[in-house]
C-alpha cells in the first residue's frame, strides 16, 4: 500500500503545526525488535487521517492522553474523530522488527570482532518501518529524538547531542537537540561501538565515524577526510547566501546501506565500502570526494528546501550530482573530477533516455502517482542527465545569473517545500534569458538531441547541425589529425540553423568537447576515423571521455560494430593516462558491451581482448622497471584490477596470490585479493578449500562477501545450486549477501552452464522482490540481473514475466533490461 499523490495532497491540506518527540529503545536487540514511543503534535482540518507504521507489534494509541483501541492494519493506523482546529497530541508505542535489507532499522553483526550495529536508514516509505509518522516529504516537522542503547555504544542522530545519562542496568539514554523542520524521510540514527574522529570548524562539531574493526582505515584517511569535508563546507559557504542550517555535521561509514550515501541532515551516512581496507588510491579518494560534496549539497537542496512531491526528485538529485563534481574540483581541489561523470555516469543516462521507461527530468506530479513509482525515478535521468542539464543551464545562463537565482530560491523557501515552477521563477528574475522556455524543452521533455558534424562532398568548411528541439551552447574544438594538437576552439550556440565552422575544413572536429551539453554526437567519417586511430593521443582527458562515451552509445545502438569497439579498447586502453577513464572503459566493456553486444560463443574472446589490453598497459609501464611515480602506480593498480577480472591464466593469478603482489609491484589489498580469488574460482582453479583459507585470513564483512561470491563463481552446476539456494531460500539473507551470491554466479563466459539459473531467477525474482520491498526489489532487478547474454528463449521468458503482475520497482528494472536487449533492433515505444 504505497502512499498515493492524491492521499498525500489531501493529508497535507488538512494537517499543520506538526512536531515529533521520538524515543527509541535499542536494548535487547537479540530479540529481533526494538521499542518506539512517539508523540505527534498537530492541528487538523479533518477529523480523519492516518499515520504509517509498518509490521509493528504491541501497538498502543492514545489521543490527548486517552487510550484508544488501535485501528491498525499492519501498515496504517487510522485516526478517526480527531478534534479539528485545535492542538492534538497522538502518542503511539510499539515494538518494531529490525531488518537485514537496509530498509529500516538495520541490524548487523561484524564478523571481524562480533560487534553489533543498529542503524536507521530511511527514505521513501521507509520512515514508517522505524516510527509512526506522516510519511511524506511535504509534511516537514521538527523532531526531538532520544535513544536508549547499550553502554559502550555511541549513538548519532540528526541533532547535536544534548544529554547522555544512565538509563538503568547497562543502558544509556542519548538525548539530541530538536531539529529544525525536516522531511521525515531524512531522519537517521546510528548506534554501535563506532570509532570516531572529531573536530570543530566554523563553530560547529564535525565527526567521521566507522565500525570499530575499520579503525585503522579511518585513521589512515582521517586527514584527507577532514580536509575534504572542511574545504567543501567552506566552498558552499561562499557559493550560497543561505548558511548551513543545522547544528552539527557527522558522517558515518555504515554497514548494509542500500544507497551509496544518504544525505540525512546533520549526520550523513555512507556505504562503508567507501572506506577501503588496506589502501586508498587517488582515484578512490577523488570519487569519494564527489560523494562527500554531493551529500553536502543536499543540506540545501533536499533538507533546507524540499520538494513537495516526488516529481521534483531532480531538485534534490540533479543539483547534488552537479554540485558534487563542481565542488569536489573547485572546492576540494580534485582536478578532473568531471571525467568520471562523462565516461562513467553520463553514458548510463543516454541508455536510460532510449528506454520505454524514459521520463522527463522533471515530470508532472500526475505522472508519479505513488511512492513506488517515485522510487523507480531515482535513476540515471534524475542524477546524471539532470546534472548534465544543469551544466548546460549554467553554460547557457552564465554562472552569475544561475547562482543569483539559486540564492533567491533557497532564501524564499528555506525550511519549506518548493517545485520546479518556484525555481524557474527565481531564475527568470535573475536572468534576461527565457528560463521558462528552456525548462520546458530541457526538463519537461524526455529524450536527447543529436549534434552532427557534416562536411560538404566537394570539401570546404564543416557544418554543425542539430537534430532535436533544444538550444545548445557548447564548445567545439578542432585538432590537427596528425599531431592531435588543438588548433582552434569555439563556444557556439546551436539551434535550428546550422553553424558553419569557417576555416576548419582540414581539421578533426569534436563538438561538445568538454561535455557542456547532453546530446548524442555523430562525427563526420573523416573525424571518426581519426579518432579511432588516435583517441589515446588526444591531450585533454575530458575530451577523450566524451569520445569514449560516444563509442559506448554507438555500440549500444549497433551503429558501431562490436569488433570495431573492441579494436578501440585494444588500441587505446593500454595508453590511456587518466585512471578514472581506464576504470570507466573497463566497467562499460565488461558489464555492458560484453553482456549486451557480444554473442555468448565469443564472450571469452572479448574478455581476452580486455585482458590483453590490460597486459599491454602493464608491460608498457614496466619497461623502465617499476611504475613511474604515483601516477604510474595508480595506472598499474587500475590495469591490474582489470587483468584480475579478465585473465585466463590461472598460473599468473595464483603467483600473485602466493606473492601477495604482482610482478609490477602492485600489492594485493583485500579487495584486489578477493577479485583474484573470484577469477580463479570462475576459471575452475580455486576450490572450496582455497576460498575457505582466504576467508580465514580475512574474517571481515568484505571477506564474508568475497568468499560467498567466489564460491558462487565456480563453473559447476553444484556451485550454482548452492549459491542460489543460499540467496533465494532465506528471507533473512541480507541485501549485501544476496547481491554477492547472485552476482558471483553470473559470468558471460558461463552462459550455457547458467541457463537453468537464469530461468530460475526470472521465475522466483518476483516473489523475492514482493516479500522484501522496494530496495530489495532494486537489488534483485538491477544489481543482480544476469550478467550473461540471454538466449531468445530467455528473452521470451522475460517478456512473458512482464505480462504478469510484478512489484513496481522490479517491473521497471526488468523492462529496462528488455529494452537494452532490444536496443538497435527496434525502437522502444513511448
C-alpha positions in Angstrom: 0.0 0.0 0.0 2.2 2.8 -1.3 1.2 6.3 -0.5 -0.5 8.0 -3.5 -0.3 11.5 -4.7 -4.0 12.1 -4.0 -3.6 10.8 -0.4 -0.6 13.0 0.1 -2.2 16.1 -1.2 -5.3 15.5 0.9 -3.4 14.9 4.1 -1.1 17.9 3.5 -4.1 20.2 3.0 -5.5 19.1 6.4 -2.5 18.9 8.7 -0.4 21.8 10.2 1.8 22.6 13.1 3.4 19.2 13.2 6.2 18.2 15.6 7.5 14.8 16.9 9.0 13.5 20.1 10.6 10.1 19.4 12.1 7.7 22.0 13.7 4.6 20.7 14.9 1.7 22.8 17.6 -0.4 21.1 18.5 -2.5 24.1 17.7 -6.2 23.9 18.3 -6.3 20.2 18.8 -10.1 20.4 15.0 -10.5 20.5 14.8 -9.0 17.0 12.7 -6.0 17.8 13.2 -2.5 19.2 10.9 -0.2 21.1 9.4 3.0 19.8 7.5 5.6 21.8 6.4 8.5 19.5 4.3 11.6 20.3 3.0 13.6 17.3 1.6 17.0 17.9 -0.6 18.5 15.1 -3.6 20.5 14.1 -6.0 19.1 11.6 -8.8 20.5 9.5 -10.2 17.0 9.0 -11.3 14.6 11.8 -10.0 11.6 10.0 -6.4 10.9 8.9 -3.8 8.1 9.3 -0.3 7.5 10.4 2.0 5.0 8.8 3.8 2.3 10.8 4.9 -1.0 9.1 4.9 -4.5 10.6 4.7 -3.4 14.2 3.7 -5.4 17.3 2.1 -4.5 20.6 0.8 -1.2 19.2 -0.9 1.2 21.6 -2.5 4.5 20.7 -3.6 7.5 22.8 -5.2 10.8 21.7 -4.8 13.7 24.1 -3.9 11.2 26.8 -6.9 9.0 26.3 -6.2 5.4 25.2 -7.8 4.1 22.0 -8.1 0.7 20.6 -5.6 0.8 17.7 -7.2 0.7 14.3 -4.0 -0.8 12.8 -3.7 -3.0 9.6 0.0 -3.6 9.7 0.8 -0.6 7.6 -1.5 2.3 8.7 -3.0 3.5 11.9 -6.4 5.1 11.2 -7.1 8.1 13.3 -10.9 8.9 13.3 -12.8 11.6 15.1 -9.9 13.9 15.9 -10.7 17.3 17.3 -10.3 19.9 14.4 -8.7 23.3 14.5 -7.0 22.8 17.9 -3.8 21.3 19.0 -3.9 17.5 19.2 -1.4 15.1 20.7 -1.2 11.5 19.4 1.0 9.0 21.2 1.9 5.6 19.8 4.1 2.9 21.3 5.1 -0.3 19.6 7.7 -3.0 19.0 9.2 -2.9 15.5 11.3 -5.5 13.8 14.9 -5.0 12.9 15.8 -5.6 9.2 18.7 -7.1 7.3 17.9 -5.5 4.0 18.8 -1.8 4.6 15.2 -0.6 4.7 14.5 0.4 8.3 16.4 -0.2 11.5 19.2 -2.3 10.0 20.9 -4.7 12.4 24.4 -6.0 11.5 27.0 -8.0 13.4 30.6 -7.5 12.2 32.2 -10.9 11.8 35.6 -9.4 12.3 35.0 -8.7 16.0 31.4 -9.7 16.8 30.3 -6.1 17.4 26.7 -5.2 16.6 25.4 -2.1 15.0 21.8 -0.8 14.7 21.3 2.0 12.1 18.1 3.5 10.8 18.4 4.0 7.1 15.2 5.8 6.0 13.8 7.1 2.7 10.6 6.8 0.7 8.0 4.7 2.5 10.8 3.6 5.0 10.5 6.0 8.0 7.3 4.1 8.9 9.5 1.0 9.3 11.1 2.7 12.3 8.5 5.0 13.8 4.8 6.0 13.4 4.7 9.2 11.2 3.0 11.1 8.4 5.4 9.6 5.8 5.5 12.3 3.1 8.1 14.9 2.3 5.8 18.0 2.4 4.9 17.4 6.0 8.2 18.6 7.4 8.4 18.9 11.2 10.9 19.5 14.0 11.9 16.2 15.7 13.2 15.6 19.2 15.0 12.3 19.3 16.1 10.2 22.3 17.7 6.8 22.0 18.4 4.2 24.7 21.2 1.8 23.8 23.8 -0.4 25.3 26.7 1.0 27.4 29.7 1.1 25.2 27.8 2.1 22.1 27.9 5.6 20.6 24.6 7.0 19.2 24.5 9.5 16.4 21.4 11.3 15.1 20.4 14.4 13.2 20.7 16.8 16.1 23.6 17.7 18.4 23.9 15.6 21.5 22.4 17.4 24.4 22.5 14.9 27.2 23.8 11.4 27.9 22.6 9.7 31.1 22.5 6.3 32.7 19.2 4.5 32.0 19.4 1.6 34.4 21.4 -1.6 34.1 23.9 -1.4 31.3 21.8 1.0 29.2 22.5 4.6 28.4 20.0 7.2 27.1 21.1 9.7 24.5 19.0 12.9 24.0 19.6 15.0 20.9 18.7 18.7 20.2 15.4 19.3 18.4 15.9 19.6 14.7 14.6 22.5 12.5 11.7 21.4 10.3 13.0 18.4 8.3 11.4 15.9 5.9 10.7 12.7 7.9 12.4 10.5 5.4 15.7 12.2 6.3 15.8 11.1 9.9 18.7 8.9 11.0 20.0 7.0 14.0 23.4 5.2 14.0 24.2 3.2 17.1 27.1 0.9 17.9 30.7 0.9 19.1 31.9 3.4 16.5 35.5 4.5 16.1 35.4 8.3 15.7 37.5 11.2 14.6 36.0 14.6 15.7 36.9 18.2 15.3 35.3 21.7 15.3 35.0 24.0 12.4 33.1 27.2 11.7 31.7 27.0 15.3 30.2 23.5 14.7 31.1 20.0 15.8 32.2 17.7 13.0 32.9 14.0 13.0 33.8 10.9 10.9 32.8 7.5 12.3 33.3 3.9 11.2 32.9 0.4 12.6 35.5 -0.4 15.3 37.1 -3.0 13.0 37.8 -0.3 10.4 39.5 2.0 13.0 42.9 1.7 11.3 41.4 2.5 7.9 39.6 5.6 9.2 42.7 6.8 10.9 44.7 6.3 7.7 42.3 8.5 5.8 41.3 10.9 8.6 43.5 13.9 7.4 42.1 13.6 3.9 38.5 13.2 5.0 38.7 16.2 7.4 40.4 18.3 4.7 37.8 17.4 2.1 34.9 18.0 4.4 36.1 21.4 5.6 37.1 22.5 2.1 33.7 21.6 0.7 31.9 23.2 3.6 33.8 26.4 3.2 33.2 26.4 -0.6 29.5 26.0 -0.1 29.5 28.9 2.4 31.0 31.1 -0.3 28.7 29.7 -3.0 25.3 30.3 -1.4 24.0 33.2 0.6 22.0 30.8 2.8 24.2 29.4 5.6 24.3 25.8 6.6 21.1 25.3 8.6 21.9 22.5 11.1 23.7 22.3 14.4 26.4 19.7 13.6 27.9 17.7 10.8 28.7 14.0 11.4 29.5 11.5 8.6 29.3 7.7 9.2 30.6 4.7 7.2 27.8 2.3 7.9 27.2 -1.4 7.1 24.4 -2.7 4.9 23.0 0.6 3.5 21.3 0.3 0.1 22.2 3.7 -1.3 25.7 4.8 -1.9 25.1 7.6 0.7 22.2 9.2 2.4 22.1 13.0 2.9 20.4 12.9 6.3 20.8 16.4 7.8 23.5 16.8 10.3 24.5 13.2 10.1 25.3 11.8 6.6 25.7 8.0 6.1 27.9 6.3 3.5 28.2 2.6 2.5 31.3 1.5 4.3 32.8 0.2 1.1 33.7 3.9 0.6 36.3 3.3 3.3 38.5 0.7 1.6 40.7 -1.6 3.6 44.4 -1.6 3.3 44.9 1.1 0.6 43.1 4.2 -0.7 44.1 5.1 -4.2 44.0 8.6 -5.5 41.2 7.5 -7.9 39.1 6.2 -5.0 39.8 9.4 -3.0 38.6 11.6 -5.8 35.5 9.6 -6.3 34.7 9.7 -2.6 35.2 13.5 -2.6 32.5 13.9 -5.2 30.2 11.8 -3.0 31.0 13.9 0.1 30.4 17.1 -1.9 27.2 15.6 -3.3 25.7 14.8 0.1 26.7 18.2 1.5 24.8 19.9 -1.4 21.7 18.2 -0.1 21.9 20.2 3.0 20.5 23.0 0.8 18.8 21.0 -1.9 16.6 18.5 -0.2 16.9 19.3 3.5 16.7 23.2 3.7 14.4 23.3 0.7 12.4 20.1 0.0 10.3 19.1 -3.0 6.5 18.9 -2.5 6.2 15.6 -4.2 8.4 13.1 -6.0 8.0 14.6 -9.5 10.7 17.0 -8.3 13.2 14.4 -7.3 15.6 16.1 -9.7 15.6 19.3 -7.4 17.4 17.1 -4.9 19.5 14.7 -7.0 20.3 16.7 -10.2 21.5 19.6 -8.1 23.5 17.4 -5.8 25.1 15.5 -8.7 26.0 18.7 -10.5 27.4 20.3 -7.4 29.2 17.2 -6.2 31.6 17.3 -9.2 31.8 21.0 -9.3 32.7 21.4 -5.6 35.0 18.4 -5.4 37.1 20.1 -8.1 36.7 23.8 -7.3 36.4 23.5 -3.5 38.4 20.4 -2.5 41.0 20.5 -5.3 40.3 17.2 -7.1 41.1 18.3 -10.6 39.5 16.4 -13.5 36.5 15.2 -11.4 34.2 15.5 -14.4 36.0 12.8 -16.3 34.3 10.2 -14.1 30.9 11.8 -14.9 31.4 12.0 -18.6 32.8 8.5 -19.1 31.1 6.6 -16.2 27.7 8.1 -15.4 26.5 10.1 -18.4 26.5 7.1 -20.8 24.0 5.4 -18.5 21.8 8.4 -18.9 21.9 8.1 -22.7 20.9 4.4 -22.2 18.0 5.4 -19.9 16.7 8.0 -22.2 16.2 5.4 -25.0 14.1 3.0 -23.0 10.3 2.9 -22.6 10.7 4.0 -19.0 12.3 7.3 -20.0 10.7 10.3 -18.4 11.4 14.0 -18.2 14.0 15.1 -15.8 11.1 17.0 -14.1 7.9 15.0 -14.9 4.4 16.3 -13.9 3.2 15.3 -10.5 0.4 13.3 -12.0 3.0 11.1 -13.8 4.3 10.0 -10.4 1.1 8.6 -8.9 2.5 6.9 -5.9 5.7 6.4 -3.9 6.6 3.1 -5.6 6.6 4.8 -9.0 8.7 7.6 -7.5 11.3 5.1 -6.3 11.9 3.9 -9.8 12.7 7.5 -10.8 15.8 7.6 -8.7 17.7 6.7 -11.9 20.3 7.9 -14.3 17.9 10.5 -15.6 17.3 12.2 -12.3 21.0 12.1 -11.5 23.4 12.1 -14.5 21.1 13.6 -17.1 19.8 16.2 -14.6 23.4 17.0 -13.7 24.2 17.4 -17.4 21.1 19.6 -18.0 22.1 21.9 -15.1 25.6 22.1 -16.5 24.1 23.2 -19.8 21.9 25.7 -18.0 24.9 27.2 -16.3 26.8 27.4 -19.6 23.7 28.9 -21.3 22.8 31.4 -18.5 26.2 32.2 -17.1 27.3 31.3 -13.6 26.5 34.7 -12.0 22.8 34.7 -13.0 22.5 31.0 -12.2 23.8 31.4 -8.6 21.8 34.6 -8.1 18.6 32.7 -9.0 19.5 29.8 -6.8 20.2 32.0 -3.8 16.8 33.7 -4.2 15.1 30.3 -4.4 16.8 28.9 -1.3 16.1 32.1 0.8 12.5 32.2 -0.4 11.7 28.6 0.5 14.0 27.9 3.5 12.7 25.1 5.8 9.8 24.8 3.4 8.8 22.9 0.2 9.2 24.1 -3.4 8.7 22.9 -7.0 10.2 23.4 -10.5 7.9 26.4 -11.0 9.3 28.0 -7.9 12.9 27.5 -9.0 12.2 28.7 -12.6 10.5 31.8 -11.2 13.7 32.7 -9.2 16.0 32.0 -12.2 13.8 34.0 -14.6 14.0 37.0 -12.2 17.8 36.7 -12.2 18.4 36.4 -16.0 17.2 38.1 -19.1 17.0 34.8 -20.9 13.8 32.7 -21.3 14.3 30.2 -18.5 10.7 29.0 -18.6 11.1 28.1 -22.3 14.4 26.4 -21.6 13.0 24.4 -18.8 10.0 23.3 -20.9 12.3 21.8 -23.6 15.1 20.5 -21.4 13.4 19.4 -18.2 9.8 18.7 -19.2 10.7 16.8 -22.5 12.3 13.4 -22.5 14.9 12.2 -24.9 18.0 13.9 -26.2 19.2 15.7 -29.4 21.9 14.7 -31.8 24.7 17.1 -32.7 26.2 16.2 -36.1 29.3 17.2 -37.9 28.8 17.3 -41.7 31.3 18.0 -44.5 30.3 19.1 -48.0 31.3 16.5 -50.6 33.2 19.0 -52.6 35.3 20.0 -49.5 35.2 23.2 -47.6 34.0 24.2 -44.2 32.3 21.6 -42.0 28.8 22.3 -40.6 27.5 21.7 -37.1 23.8 20.7 -37.2 21.3 19.7 -34.6 18.6 17.1 -34.7 16.1 17.9 -32.0 14.4 20.7 -30.2 16.7 22.1 -27.5 19.0 25.1 -27.6 22.7 24.1 -27.0 25.6 26.2 -26.0 28.7 24.0 -26.4 32.4 24.1 -27.1 33.6 22.8 -30.5 37.3 22.0 -30.9 39.4 21.5 -34.0 42.5 19.2 -33.9 45.4 18.5 -36.2 44.7 14.9 -37.3 48.4 14.0 -37.3 49.6 15.6 -34.1 46.3 16.0 -32.2 47.4 19.5 -31.3 44.4 21.7 -30.5 44.2 24.1 -33.5 41.1 26.1 -32.5 38.1 26.1 -30.2 34.8 28.0 -30.2 31.8 28.3 -27.9 28.8 28.2 -30.2 25.0 28.5 -29.8 23.3 25.8 -31.8 19.6 25.8 -32.5 17.6 25.4 -35.8 20.2 26.9 -38.1 23.5 25.0 -38.8 26.7 26.6 -37.7 29.5 26.9 -40.3 32.9 26.2 -38.8 34.9 28.5 -41.0 38.4 27.6 -41.9 38.2 24.1 -40.2 38.0 22.0 -43.3 41.4 20.4 -42.8 40.9 19.5 -39.2 39.3 16.9 -37.0 36.2 18.4 -35.4 34.9 17.4 -31.9 31.7 19.1 -30.7 30.8 19.2 -27.0 34.5 18.7 -26.4 34.2 19.4 -22.7 30.7 17.8 -22.2 28.8 21.1 -21.8 25.6 19.7 -23.1 23.6 16.4 -23.2 23.4 15.3 -26.7 24.4 12.3 -28.9 27.4 13.0 -31.1 27.7 11.9 -34.7 31.1 12.9 -36.1 31.8 13.0 -39.8 33.5 9.9 -41.2 36.9 11.7 -41.5 36.8 12.9 -37.9 35.7 9.5 -36.6 38.4 7.6 -38.5 40.9 9.9 -37.0 39.5 9.4 -33.5 39.5 5.6 -34.0 43.2 5.8 -34.9 44.4 8.4 -32.4 42.0 8.6 -29.5 44.7 7.8 -27.0 46.8 10.7 -28.3 44.2 13.4 -27.5 45.7 15.7 -24.8 42.6 16.5 -22.8 41.1 13.6 -20.7 37.7 15.2 -20.7 37.5 15.2 -24.5 38.7 11.6 -24.5 35.9 10.8 -22.0 33.4 12.5 -24.3 34.6 10.4 -27.3 34.7 7.1 -25.3 31.1 7.9 -24.3 30.2 8.3 -28.0 31.7 4.9 -28.7 29.7 3.4 -25.8 26.5 4.9 -27.2 27.2 3.8 -30.8 28.0 0.2 -30.0 24.9 0.0 -27.8 22.8 1.4 -30.7 24.6 -1.1 -33.0 25.8 1.9 -35.1 29.4 0.8 -34.3 30.2 -2.9 -34.9 31.3 -4.5 -31.7 34.6 -5.7 -33.3 35.4 -2.0 -34.1 34.6 -1.1 -30.5 36.9 -3.9 -29.1 39.6 -2.7 -31.5 39.3 0.8 -29.8 39.8 -0.9 -26.5 42.8 -2.9 -27.7 44.5 0.1 -29.3 43.8 2.9 -26.8 43.2 1.4 -23.3 46.9 0.4 -22.9 48.0 4.1 -23.4 45.1 5.8 -21.5 46.6 8.0 -18.8 43.6 9.0 -16.8 42.8 6.3 -14.3 39.1 7.2 -13.9 38.7 6.9 -17.7 40.5 3.5 -17.7 38.1 2.3 -14.9 35.1 3.6 -16.9 36.1 1.8 -20.1 36.8 -1.4 -18.2 33.4 -1.3 -16.5 31.4 -0.4 -19.5 33.1 -3.0 -21.7 32.8 -5.9 -19.2 29.4 -5.1 -17.6 27.6 -3.8 -20.7 29.2 -4.4 -24.1 30.3 -8.0 -23.5 26.9 -8.8 -22.0 24.6 -7.0 -24.4 26.5 -6.9 -27.7 28.8 -9.9 -27.9 27.4 -13.4 -28.8 27.9 -15.9 -25.9 30.2 -18.0 -28.1 32.5 -15.1 -28.4 32.3 -13.8 -24.8 35.6 -15.4 -23.8 37.3 -13.9 -26.8 36.0 -10.4 -26.0 37.1 -10.8 -22.3 40.6 -11.9 -23.5 40.8 -8.7 -25.7 40.3 -6.7 -22.5 42.9 -8.8 -20.6 45.4 -8.3 -23.4 44.9 -4.6 -23.3 45.5 -4.5 -19.6 48.6 -6.7 -20.0 49.9 -4.4 -22.7 49.4 -1.3 -20.5 51.2 -3.0 -17.6 54.0 -4.1 -19.9 54.4 -0.6 -21.1 54.6 0.7 -17.6 57.1 -1.9 -16.6 59.5 -1.4 -19.5 61.6 1.0 -17.4 61.2 -1.0 -14.2 58.7 -0.2 -11.5 55.8 2.1 -12.4 57.0 5.7 -12.6 55.8 7.6 -9.6 52.4 8.0 -8.0 50.6 8.4 -11.4 52.3 5.3 -12.8 51.4 3.3 -9.7 47.7 4.4 -10.0 47.6 3.3 -13.6 49.3 0.0 -12.7 46.7 -0.6 -10.0 43.6 0.0 -12.2 45.1 -2.1 -15.0 45.9 -4.8 -12.5 42.3 -4.7 -11.4 41.2 -5.1 -15.0 43.5 -8.0 -15.6 42.5 -9.7 -12.3 38.9 -9.7 -13.6 39.6 -11.0 -17.1 42.8 -13.1 -17.1 42.6 -16.6 -18.4 46.0 -17.5 -16.9 45.5 -19.3 -13.6 49.2 -19.6 -13.1 49.7 -15.8 -13.2 46.8 -15.2 -10.8 48.0 -17.9 -8.4 51.5 -16.4 -8.4 50.0 -13.1 -7.4 48.2 -14.7 -4.5 51.3 -16.6 -3.3 53.5 -13.4 -3.5 50.8 -11.0 -2.3 51.8 -8.7 -5.1 52.2 -8.6 -8.9 55.4 -8.6 -10.9 54.9 -4.9 -11.4 54.9 -4.3 -7.7 51.2 -3.8 -7.1 50.3 -5.0 -3.6 47.2 -7.1 -3.4 45.0 -5.2 -1.0 41.9 -7.1 0.4 39.6 -6.0 -2.4 42.1 -6.9 -5.2 42.9 -10.2 -3.5 39.3 -11.2 -3.4 38.9 -10.2 -7.1 41.8 -12.6 -7.9 40.3 -15.4 -5.8 36.9 -14.9 -7.6 38.5 -15.0 -11.0 40.4 -18.2 -10.1 37.2 -19.7 -8.9 35.4 -18.8 -12.2 38.2 -20.4 -14.1 37.8 -23.6 -12.1 41.3 -23.1 -10.5 40.2 -22.3 -6.9 38.3 -24.9 -5.0 36.3 -24.5 -1.7 39.4 -25.3 0.4 41.3 -22.4 -1.2 38.4 -20.0 -0.7 38.0 -21.2 2.9 41.7 -20.5 3.6 41.3 -17.0 2.2 38.2 -16.5 4.3 40.1 -17.5 7.5 42.7 -14.9 6.7 40.1 -12.2 6.2 37.3 -12.5 8.8 35.8 -9.2 7.9 32.4 -8.4 6.3 34.2 -7.9 3.0 35.8 -11.3 3.4 32.5 -12.9 4.1 31.0 -11.4 0.9 34.1 -12.1 -1.2 34.1 -15.7 -0.2 30.4 -16.1 -1.0 30.9 -14.6 -4.4 33.9 -16.7 -5.2 32.2 -19.9 -4.2 29.3 -18.9 -6.4 31.6 -18.2 -9.4 32.9 -21.8 -9.6 31.9 -23.3 -13.0 29.9 -26.2 -11.7 26.2 -26.9 -11.5 26.6 -27.7 -7.8 28.2 -24.4 -7.0 25.4 -22.5 -8.8 22.7 -24.5 -7.0 24.3 -23.9 -3.6 24.6 -20.1 -4.3 21.0 -19.8 -5.5 19.7 -21.8 -2.5 21.6 -19.6 -0.1 20.3 -16.4 -1.7 16.8 -17.2 -2.6 15.6 -19.6 0.1 16.3 -17.5 3.2 14.1 -14.4 3.9 16.7 -13.3 6.4 19.6 -13.1 3.9 21.0 -9.6 3.9 20.9 -7.3 0.9 24.7 -7.4 0.6 24.9 -11.2 0.9 22.1 -11.7 -1.8 24.0 -9.4 -4.2 27.3 -11.2 -3.5 25.8 -14.7 -4.0 23.8 -14.0 -7.1 26.3 -11.5 -8.6 29.0 -14.1 -8.1 27.0 -16.7 -10.1 26.9 -14.7 -13.3 29.7 -14.8 -15.9 29.3 -14.1 -19.6 31.7 -16.9 -20.2 29.4 -19.5 -18.5 26.2 -18.8 -20.4 25.4 -22.5 -21.1 26.0 -23.6 -17.5 23.9 -20.7 -16.2 20.9 -21.2 -18.4 18.8 -23.1 -15.8 19.6 -20.4 -13.2 18.7 -17.5 -15.5 15.3 -19.2 -15.8 15.1 -19.8 -12.0 15.9 -16.1 -11.5 13.1 -15.0 -13.8 10.7 -17.4 -12.1 11.5 -16.5 -8.5 12.6 -12.9 -8.8 9.1 -11.5 -8.4 8.5 -13.5 -5.2 11.8 -12.3 -3.7 11.1 -8.7 -4.6 7.5 -8.8 -3.3 8.5 -10.3 0.0 11.3 -7.9 0.8 10.1 -4.5 -0.5 11.4 -1.6 -2.7 15.1 -1.5 -2.0 15.4 -5.3 -2.1 13.5 -5.3 -5.4 16.2 -3.0 -6.8 18.8 -5.4 -5.6 17.0 -8.2 -7.4 16.1 -6.4 -10.5 19.0 -4.1 -11.1 22.2 -5.2 -9.3 21.5 -8.9 -9.6 20.2 -9.2 -13.1 22.1 -12.0 -15.0 25.3 -10.7 -16.5 25.2 -13.1 -19.4 23.8 -12.8 -22.9 20.2 -14.0 -22.9 19.1 -16.6 -25.4 16.0 -15.9 -27.5 14.1 -18.3 -25.2 15.3 -16.5 -22.1 14.3 -13.1 -23.7 10.9 -14.6 -24.3 10.7 -15.8 -20.7 11.5 -12.2 -19.6 8.8 -10.8 -21.9 6.2 -13.3 -20.5 7.1 -12.4 -16.9 6.5 -8.8 -17.8 2.9 -9.6 -18.9 2.1 -10.7 -15.3 1.8 -9.0 -12.0 5.1 -7.7 -10.8 6.2 -5.4 -8.0 6.6 -1.8 -9.4 10.3 -1.5 -8.8 11.1 -4.9 -10.3 8.9 -4.3 -13.3 10.8 -1.0 -14.1 14.2 -2.7 -13.9 13.2 -5.7 -16.0 11.6 -3.6 -18.6 14.8 -1.6 -18.8 16.8 -4.7 -19.3 14.5 -5.9 -22.0 14.8 -2.6 -23.8 18.6 -2.8 -23.5 18.5 -6.2 -25.2 16.4 -4.8 -28.0 18.4 -1.6 -28.4 19.4 -1.0 -32.0 17.0 -3.6 -33.4 13.7 -1.9 -32.7 12.8 1.5 -31.3 11.1 1.3 -27.9 7.6 2.6 -27.7 6.9 5.7 -25.7 
